[in-house]
């Protein structure tokens, strides 16, 4: 009898070890559901200080990106038609398409990553609109790249020329990239060193293309990159640390967890589906 009890305890210990991530995730559901925290004030400070600091050099950088006598400018302007199409619309539609394919083929990881990336792009894009509408910052093309502090408050809602800050091209690109990197870090940490450089390099290209077109200042691109990076990481990390949101449960379906139980004499295993 003693030997049987020891065997049972060993089996239960093994089951507990295997199911530890699931139990941990269930416990995380009881964590605070706050999406934004006090620590995010630090990010807000970096966002403002970084953008204002770089704005001092905006005119100099804008002229550098507009000087057609330079080879990189001529090359960049030829590639504009390709990279400028990497924006909030194409990233949202593309993310939803990949999500749908993942759901139809039951590739749950693909659907999960695509959905969170799309959520991050939408969050970053809407946040950018909320900022640039009231701010009404002129695009470089309006002032011939000579006045980076030309603001027309609340004109950004109705006029294209007065919604430069922050760049939605940059924010949406970095939102998608940071979401993918965060998902990689969660699922396969060893691959981050390969995924992150490629993802962020692609994310940088639409913002640069807008600078070659004279549509954004360098500080617009930096602000968009910071906002997008924050949105991507926040959406993914919140989803994985707090359990699935209502939207995730609706769009991705339930998750299952295995919970072993042992009362000293007998043990069992229960399968719990969370909706």
N, C-alpha and C positions, 0 to 999 in steps of 0.2 A: 504493500500500500504506500509506503514511504517513497519507493522508487517511482510509482505511478504519479504521485503528487509532484515530485521533482520534475518529471517529464512534462506534466501539464503546465507547471510554472515556467519551464523553459520555452514551451510553445507560445504561451501567452506573452512572454517577454519579447519573443521574436515578432509576434503580430503587432505589439505596441511600437516596436522600433520601426517596422515597415509603415505603419499608419500614422507616424508622428506628424508629417506635413499636413495631413488631412485634419488631425485633431487641432494642430496649431492654427490652421485656417479657420476652423470653426470658432476657436477662442477669439480670433481677431474680429469676428462679427460683433463681439460685444464692445469693441474699442469705440472711442469717440468717432462720430461720423463727420467731423469737421473737415471740409475740403481745404479751406485756407486756415493757416495757423499764424501765430505771432511771429514765427521765424520767417514767414514770407515778407515781413516788413524789411528784412535785410535784402531780399531780392528786389523789393521796390526801391530801396536806396541805391542798389547797384544799377538798376534800370535808369533811374533819373540821373545819377552822377555820371555814369558812363556815357549816356546820350548827350548830356550837356557838355561834358568834357570834350567829346569828339567833335561836337558842333563847331568848336573854335576853328577847326581845320577843314570844315565842310567846303568852303569856296575853293580852297587850294586843291582839294581832292577832286571836286567836281570839274575843275578846269583840266586836271590831269586825265580824267576819264573822257573828256570831250575834245582833246587835242588829236585831231585826225592825222597829224604828222607822225604820231607814235604808232609803231607796229601793233602793239597790243590793243589799241583802240580800234584800228581797222579790223583786226581779227575778231574782237569782241562784238563789234557792230554787225559783222556778217553772221555771227552765231546767235544774235538776239532773237531772231524769229523762232529758234528752237527752244531756248531756255526760258523765254518769257512766258511760254505756255505751261510751264510748271508753276501753277498757281492754285489758289484755294478751290477753284471750280474743278479743275482736272484732278487734283488730289482727292477731293471729296467724292467725286463720281468714281474715280479709280478704286478708292478704298471700299466704297459700297459694292462695287462689282466684284472685287476679290472676296469680300465678306460673303456675298451671295453664293459665289462658287464654293467657298469653304463650307457653307451650310449645306449646299446641295450634295456635295461629295463627302460630307461628314468629316471633313478635315477640321476638327474643332480648334486646333492651335492656330491654323491659318485664319479662320473666322474671327477668333479672339483678337489676334494681333491686328487684323484689318479694321475691326470695329473700333478698337482703342485708338488706332492711328487716325481714323476718321473723326472720332470724337475730339481728339486733340487739335486737329486742323480746324474744325468748326469753332471750338473754344477760342483758339488763337485769332481766327479771322474776325469773330464777333467782338472780341476784346479790342482788337485793332480799330475796328469801325467805331466803337464807343469812344475811343481816345481821339481819333483823327477828325471825326465829325465836328466836335466843338472847337478843336484846336485850330483848324483851318490853315495849316502851314502850306505855303506856296511851294510848288515843285521848282527845281533848278531851271527848268525850261522857261518858267514864267519871268524870272528875274535875270535871265542870262547867266545864271550861276554866280551872281554877284552879291546876293543878299539872302543869307541863310536864316535870318531872323524876321522874315516877312510873314506875318500871321494875319489872317482875316477870320476872326472868331465866328464859328458856327457856319461858315461858308462851305466847310468840308462836307456837309450833308447833301448839298445840292450841286456843287461844282467840282468837277474832276481835278481841276488845276490846284485846288486848295485842300487836298487830303494826302499830303506826302508822309506825315509822321503818325505812326510807324508804317513801315512797308508791309503790306499784307502778303506780297510775294515772299518776302523773307520770313515772316512769322509763320505762314502756313508750311513752307518748306522745312523750316527747323522744327516745327511741331511734329510733322510726320517722321523726320529723321530721329528726333529724340525719343519718340514713342517706340520706334523700331529698336533703337539702342537699349532702351529700358526693358523692353520685352526680351531682348537677347540676354541682357544681364540677369533677368529673372529665370530664364529657361536654360541658357547655355553660357555661363559667365566666361568660359574660355574663348568664346568666339567674338567677344566684344572688341578685342584688339583689331580684328579684321573688319567687323561690321561698322564700327563707329567712324573710322576715317572715310570710308566710302560713302556712308550715309550723309555725313556732314559736308563732304565735298560737293555732292549733288545738291544738297540744301542751299549751299552758298551761291550756286550758279544763277538762279532766277533773280536774286537780289543784285548781283553784279550786272546782269543784263539790263536791269532797270536803271542802273547808274550810267551805263553806256548810252542809254536812250535819253538821259537827262531827266528822268522821272523821279529820281530819289537822291537825297543827300546821303552821305556815308552814315550819318547819325540815324537816319531813318532805317537803314539796313541793320545797324547794330541793335537798335531798339526792337525791331522785328525779330531778330535772331534771339535776343534774350527772352522776349515774350513767348516765342514759339517753343524754345527749349524748356522753359518753365511749364508751359501747358502740356507738352508731351510727357515729361517726367511725372508731373502731378497726376495726370489722368491714369497712367499705367500703375504708378506706385500706390495710388489710392485704391484702385480696383483690386490689386493683389494683396494689399495689406488689410483691407477692410471687408473682404469678401465681395461678392458681386453686387453691383448696384441694381436698382429695380430695372433700369434700362437694359443692363447686361442680362439679367435673368429673363427678361422678356425676349430679347433678341438672340441670346445664346442658349437658352434652355437651362435646365437644372444641372447641378453638379452632384456627384455622388461621393460619399466618404465611407470608409470601412472603420467601424469602431468595435474593438474586441472588449469583452467583459469577463471578469474572473471573480468568483465569490469565495475562493479557497478550496472548493471541491469540484466545481464544474466551470467550464468556460464556453462562451458563444461569440458569434460575430454578427453584428447587425449592419445592414446596408442602408444608409440614410441619403435620401435625395433631397437637395435643398433647392427651393424655387425662388 
